[in-house]
Structure formats: C-alpha cells, structure tokens
Amino acid sequence: MNKSEILWRGVWGLDVEDISGPVAGGAVLFQRNFDPDPNTGPERLFRLNASLQGKWGRECPIAIAIDQEGGAVSRLKTWVGQTPSFRQVWLEGGEDACWKWGQLWGRGLSLLGISVNFAPVLDLYDGIEGTGMGTRCASPDPMDVCIAAGAFIKGLESTGVRGCLKHFPGLGGTMVDSHVAMPSIDSATQIANGILPFLSLADPGRMVMVAHLQTPISDGLPASLSKNQVFDNPWGMEGIWIPDDMEMAGCQAPDWDVRARLAIEAGHMALLVCQTEKAVREASEAAESLEDALVAPAIETFRSVRRTLKTMPERFEKDAWQAWVDEVERASGA
C-alpha cells in the first residue's frame, strides 16, 4: 500500500523532469507551473499534466486540480488577463452569468487536462479587509450565495470538470486570513447563516473543502482537523471531504504526524499539501506511519473519485484554446 497516495500535493517546475518526491493521488497547479508565454505556455502545461498522468496515474488516474475562481484567484490570468470576481459576476449578471463563467472555466480547464476546480466560494461576503476573501464571495445573503454558487458549479459540472464547495463551514465574518493565522467564529447565528449555502448545495458526491477555522464544536482545533466538524458534523451534511492546504498557518497542529492523523480521523479522503517540497516529504512520511486500517478507506475513496474524473484529451487543441481565450476576453469586456 502506497500511503502517500492520500496526498494531493503541489508540484514544482514546468516539466515532468522537474517533479520529484512522493507519488501522490493528485496534483495541485499554481503559477509556478505556468510558462507565462501565452503562445507556448498552455501546450506546455498540457504536456506536464499528460506526463504526470503517465508517471503517477498508470494504475489509477490522478486528480489534477487548480484554483480558478476568476478575479483575485485566477491561475489562468497569465494567459487570459483580468477577469471579473465572483461578486462582480453575481452583481452584474446574476444566476445566468454565474452559470456561464462556471461553464467557461470548465471548458478551458478541460482543454488543459485539468479535472478538478477548487471552486466555487460559498463564504458570505462581509467587506472585512485583510482576510483573503473579499470579492471572492458573491453576497452577504446566504440565499444569494446558494443561487450564485449553485449556478457556477452546475455550469462547471456541465463540462465534466468537478467543482469543490469551499470553505466549510464558512469564513464570512472572520477577522484574520487563515493563510497567516487561525480565525475563529463563536456566534451561533453567524455559523448558522454561513453554513446555509453548504447545506443547500452539498451532496455525497460533491467535494467539500473544510476551512482552518476554530468553532465552538472543533475542540480547540481548526475545523479541518476536527471530526466533530467534518464526518460527524451536527448538521448531517455529507460530502467528499478535503482540508484546505495543510501548510497554511491556520492549520494548527504540532507536527505532520499529528496533522495527518487528525485529518484522516476527521474523515478526509486526501491531504492537501501545496507549498513546499519539505512539507510534501514530511506529510508523506507521516502518512506512511499511519495504520493500514486507518488509511485504506481514504485511499479507496480517493481512488473512487479519481476513476470518475474527466479523462485528458489525447492532444492539445491549439485552435480550440485560442477560440476559448478570445471568448473569455469578450466575456470580461476586454
């Protein structure tokens, strides 16, 4: 049993020859993987993804993921320029525009061989600065968020690309960025409002990303590492659970042995480790030290998901890509 298969890990470099370290069940792409040249970069990324599938996915396809929300969180900005934020899309175009942008992103990601988009954001807009959220959030109204995020993920899913509801149970109203510290929510009303979009859109077949957020039921841990908040959550919400990037400062646990154990015990199918090669190695070693009986269900869940993901195209369609870029630029008002 390769227990490192529960890693959904960052990779470094532009070509597969640059990729080393543990064999994982998934890869997460960042700007470091993008050749900025719009003429050569997209095909180069396609080749990287195809090579990763050939290197790690021979027995079971790997999940290749990206954060492509639009606005401030747009890995494709290098090639398509500035695009509207989720809040802007909702305010200016409503439900139809949210569906259109979900579908647009899905079509482009498909051309690159990317099968999972860590979007949409379901957190409530609060206008608080410095939390890393802002206009990534559609609205302060939970019902608006249900409509906006529901349309986006349906548009995305119509292309065969899987979405991910984030950041459960909702970061709206928090005061710090979970990349740099662990935020907390104590208000029952705030938690109840923040969770409404998740209760509306989650189902056993959809991925749900859990925030590094302390709540009254997380026992002093971030929600991402608390079984009370994940598998045994009091709302009975079901989903395919993954934590936010476990290198973020909000994921507070003494070491990787503890983090890995708590995350798998909480009910997650994979460990997201995205930012440093050192952390990927340490998380892999921690995974290998876990008991077979603990890790096996997570591996099987991850494999079951991976078998259902959209397969890579046989080749990069350069003309289709350029037509898609032109469409994104028109939709953005460029």
N, C-alpha and C positions, 0 to 999 in steps of 0.2 A: 504493500500500500504506500503510494507516494502522498504523504500527508500535506506536502506543500501544494497539492492540487487545490486546497481550500484557499490559497492566496489568489486575490485579484489584484495584481501588482502593477506598479509603474514600471516602465521600461525607458532606457536611456539610449539616445542616438537616433540616427536617421535610417540606418540599415541593419539588417538582422545580424550582421557580423559584430555589431556593437553590443548585442544583447547577451548578457551572461547571468549567471546566478540560478536560483531555483526555478525549476519547471513549474509553471502555475496553471490554474484553470482559467485564468482570464488576464487580460492586459488592459491598462487604462492609458490613454494617449493624452499628452499635454503638448504645449507649444514647443517643447524641446524636441519633439518628434517631427516637426514640420519644417521642411525646406521652404524658406519664405518666397522663393521664386514661383509665381503663380503659373508659369508655363511648365516647369518640371516638378514642382513640389507635390501636386496631387497624385500624379502617377507614381512618384517615389514612395509616398505614404501607402498607396495601394500595394506596391511591391513589398513593403515592410509588413503589412498586415497578412499578405499571402504567405510570406516567409515564416511569420510567427505561427500561422496555422500549420504549415508544413513541419515546423520544428517542434511545437508543443501539442498540436491537435491531431496527430495521426490516429490515436485511439479514440478520442472524443473531441469534437471541435471545441476550440476555446472561445470564450466570450471577449470580444474586443469592444471596449466602451470609451465614451467621451462625454464631457460636459458641454453640450451645445444648446444653451438656452436662448441665445441672442442677447443683444445689449452688452452689459459688462462682462458676462460669462459667455464668450464666443470663441472657441478654439479655432474656428474657421475664419475668423476676422482677417487673418493674414492674407487670405485669398479672395474673400468676398467683401471686405470693407466693413464699415459700421452698419449694424442692423438694429432695428428697434428692440427695446427691452420688452419683457413680458407685460409690464404695466402699461407701456405705451401701446402695445398691440391691443390690449384689452380696452383701454380708454378710447382709442381712436377707431377700432374696428369691431369690438365686441366678439361674440362667440364665433362668427364666421372667420374673422381674421385669426383667431387663436387656432382654429382647425387648419387654416391654410398654412400658417407658419409651422405647426407640428408636421404637416404633410411635406412641406418644403424641406425642412431639415431631414426628415426621414429619407426622402429621395436622394438628397446629396450624400448622406452618410452611407446609404446602400451602395452608391457608386464607388465609394472608397473601401468597401468591405468592412464597415463598422456595423455591428449588430445590436448594440445597446446604447441608448442615450440616457444619461443620468438627468432626466428632466421629465415632467415639469416641477417647478417650485410650487408647493401648496401653502407655504408660510403666509401669514397675514401681513399686509403692508402696514407699517407703523410710522414711517417718516423719521425714525431714530437714526442718527448718523453714526458711523463707525462700527456697525455690526456686521458689515459684509453682505447685507441683504438688500435694502433699498428698493430700487425699481425692478429687481429680480422678482418681486412679489406683485401680483396683479392688483389686489384690492384689500382694504381693511375689512370688507364684508365677507364672511365665510361663504355665503350663498353665491356671491360673485366669483369667488375663487373656485367653487365647485364647477360652475359653468365654464370659466376660462380654462382651468386645468383639465377638465373633462374633455373639452373640445380639442385642446392641444394634444392630449395623449391619444385620442381617437384618430386624429389626423396622422400622428406619428405611427401608430399601430397599423393604419391602413396601408403603409408601405412595407410592413413586415419587420420594421425595427422596433425593438422592445423599449418601453419607457420605464421610468422609475419615479415613484412618488416620494418627494423629499420636502422638508426634513422632519419626520415624525418625532414627537407629537406636535411640532410647530414652534418655530423660533420667534414668531411675531411678539413684540413687546419686550424682548430681552435687551440687555444694555451693553453686552460685550460680544465681540466676534469670537466664535468658537474655534477659529484658527489660532487664536492667541491666548485664550483662557476659557474656562468652563462657565457658560452662562447658567442662570437658574430662573425658574418660574415657581412661585408659591401660590399664586391666586388660582383658586378652583375655577372661577369664571373665565379667566384668561386661558386656562388649559382647555376648558370645555369648548370655547369658541375656536381655539386653534386646531382642535382635533376634528372638527366637523367636516372639513373637506376630505380628510383621510377616511373617515367613516363612510363618506359618500362614494368614494372612488376606489377604495381598496377591495381586492378580492384575492382568493387563494392563489391565483395565477399571476398576480402583478407584483413586481419588486417594490419594496418599501425601504427607503434609506432612513436610518434612525440617527437622530442628532446627538451630539455630545452636549447634553443639556441636563442639568440636575432638576429633578421634580420631587414632589413630596413622596412619591412611591418608589423612587430609584435608590433608596437606602444609601444616600451619600455618593453613589456612583453616577457617572453620566448615564443617561437613559440608554445609550448604545450598548452598555455593558451590564444592564440590569434585566434579568429575566422577568421581573415584575412589569417592566415597561415594554418588553418585546413579546416573547412567546406566551407569557401568562398575563398579558395586559388586561386590565379590568373591563375594557370595552368589548372584549371578544373579537377584536379585529384580526383578520387573517391576512397573510401576505407572504411573499418570499422575502425574508428579512436580510438586509445587509447593513453594516455600520457605515457611517461617514468615514472618510480617510482616518485611519487609526494613528497616523502620525501627527494629527492636529493636537494642539496643546490642550484643547477641551477634553480629549480622551485621556482622562487622568487615571492612571494605574501605575504601580511601582515599576514594572518591567514587562517585557514582552511575554514572558511565561504567564504572568497574571492576565495580561490583556487578552491573549489568545484563548486562554481557558474560559475567562468570563464571557467573551464574545460567543464562543461556541455553546457554552452552557445557556446563554441567553436565548439561543435559537437561531442564530445567523447561519446562512449557508456558506459564507465566504468572509475572508478578512481582507478589507481594502487597505493596502499599504502602498502609498503612491509617490513619496517624495524623495527618498534617499535609498541608495543601494545597501547601505549599512542596515537600515531598518528592515528591508526586504530579507536580508540574510538572517537577522535576529528573529523576525517573525516566522521564517521558515524553520529555524531551529526549534522555536517554541512549539510550532505545530507538530513537528516530528516527535516531540516529547510527550504529546497528549496520548491518552489511551486510545487504542483502536476503536473500542466501542463508543467512545465519545465522538470521534471524528467521522466514523463511517457514515452516519446519517447525513451529515453536512456534505460530504463528498458526493453521495448519491443524489441529494437534492440538486447540487450544483451541476452534476452531470445530466440530470433530467432536464434542467433548464437549457443547458448548452445544446442538447440534442434537438431542441425545438427552435433554436435561433436561425435566422435567415442565413443561408449559405453565401459565401463570397461569389461574386461574378467570376467567370473564367478569365476575363481580361478587363483592363481599364478602358472604358469607353470615353475617349477624349472629347469627341464631338458632343456627346450627351452631357458631359461635365460642363463644357463651355456654355451650352444652352441653359443648363441649370444655373450657373453663375450669373448669366445675363438675366434670368428670371428673378433671382434673389435681389440683384441690384435694382431692377424695376420695382419690386415689391417694397424695397427700402426707400424708394424715392430718389435714388442716386441719378 
